[in-house]
Amino acid sequence: MAKNLFDDFSPVSAKLWKQKIQFELKGADYNETVIWNSPEDIKVKPFYDKEDVAKKHSVVTKASQFKICQNIYVFDIEKSIEKALDSINRGAESLRFTIPEEAVNIGKLLEKLPLEKISVYFHFNFISIDFVKKVNVIAKEKKATIYCLLDPIGQLAKDGNWYKTPEKNNFDTLNILSKETSSISIISINGGLYQNAGATMVQQIAYSLAHANEYFNRIPDIDQPIVFQISVGGNYFFEIAKLRAFRILFKTIAKEYNHNLDCHLLVTPTKRNKTIYDYNVNMLRTTTECMSAILGGANAIANLPYDALYHKDNEFGDRIARNQLLILKEESYFDKVDNPGDGSYYIESLTNQLAEKALVLFKDIEANGGFLKQLNEGLIKRKIQESADAEQSLFDSGKETLLGTNKYPNKNDKMKHDLELFPFVKIKPRKTLITPIIEKRLAEKLEQERLSGE
């Protein structure tokens, strides 16, 4: 029998490791020197061992099954079909179509696509029973995997108003659809809104799950996967743990409603840390964020093109974004291992702590009337704004760094004549039921100052 080489080494306890570190610090305070506190109030240590994961939560992530998703805005249907087919030929495995109006011929859009090979997501700028029924018929006839990303609560949170429908309210519409569309998924949660607005990871998890819980309470016939549209930021290991924590808590909550399907995570890199100056750095940021998404167990990833902030959709930006994922999948072998976070004491410890803190916040939301009540009262927006302001203060003071922006900026960069899109928060005065949650990037104020000086 082969000898176990580890038998030659005595086990080293966490106490001995800490003593060794304290010796190397030569009198410096251990807690102040090597332990840092995250915005989620998690104290990050210099090392982790099995003692840190005594309470391990079971989570299954399948990195081998993540799909590369291509975003397509349907303005010209012929061009959209052409782009879809080209994207599939170049490596896309799923498509997310944004449908601006009911006049779009959905049958024609899907007619030439290999629906037996790809999954399709539909983001609507409206909600319509007849339109979604058409999608359901196509999915049933072609045995296609289609997700309609209907999220009235997300619409209220982002826009300040509900969708306009002939039915009494948006939940009546969803209830009708849930009974009459058995071949497609119709419920989605726009969790990316909270991340892009500046929420901490604990808030992102808790708010997204409380958001989903409102649907569980109002739509009793949910028998298809719920799609969580999640954004991931640059805190690499924390983002891996965040997605794992999502799955743990969703499973716990869904079980209370006899919903036995796992959540479906459609993940996109955040816009919050992206910049218009030194924009090539965005490629590095989105690459590590996509890595977090894969290792965290995303079902599909729609990468953010490096120039998405200031350029209209273009072939080059889309190709680079897609190729980043292809390199991770085909050349870096990120799709070869399931449960890649298992065995990492650090990731497992972060997963446990994020899940526990988010569950506490979730319970507090439910005990105080639920997510929708707090959203209507403005409490959710206020809490997110407090977190966003704290992060903005760190960025403004240089304690949170974006290379090329608030550290080592290239003063020779000029962007004023390259802006095809307005890359800042847009003010649109109108009557709304609530004050909407606003997505805002960290670098906006600094970039506006630089543009005014060009």
Buried (B, 14 or more C-beta within 10 A) or exposed (E): EEEEEEEEEEEEEBEEBBEEBBEEEEEEEBEEEBEEEBBBEBEBBEEBBEEBBEEBBEBEBBBBEBBBBBBBBBEEBEEBBEBBBBBBEBBBBBBBBBBEEBEBEBEEBBEEBEBEEBBBBBBBEBBBBEBBBBBBBBBBEBEBBBBBBBBBBBBBBBBBBBBEBEBEEBBBBBBBBBEEBEBBBBBBBBBBBBBBBBBBBBBBBBBBBBBBBBBBBBBEEBEBBBBBBBBBBBBBBBBBBBBBBBBBBBBBBBEEBEBEBBBBBBBBBBBBBBBBBBBEBBBBBBBBBBBBBBBBBBBBBBBBBBBBBBBEBEEEBBBBBBBBBBEBBEEEEBBEBEBBBBEBBBBBBBBBBBBBBBBEBBEEBBEEEBBBEBBEEEBBBEBBBEBBEEBBEBBEEEEBEBEBBBEEBEEEBEBEEEEEEEBBEEEEEEEEEBEBBBBBBBBBBBBEEBBEEE
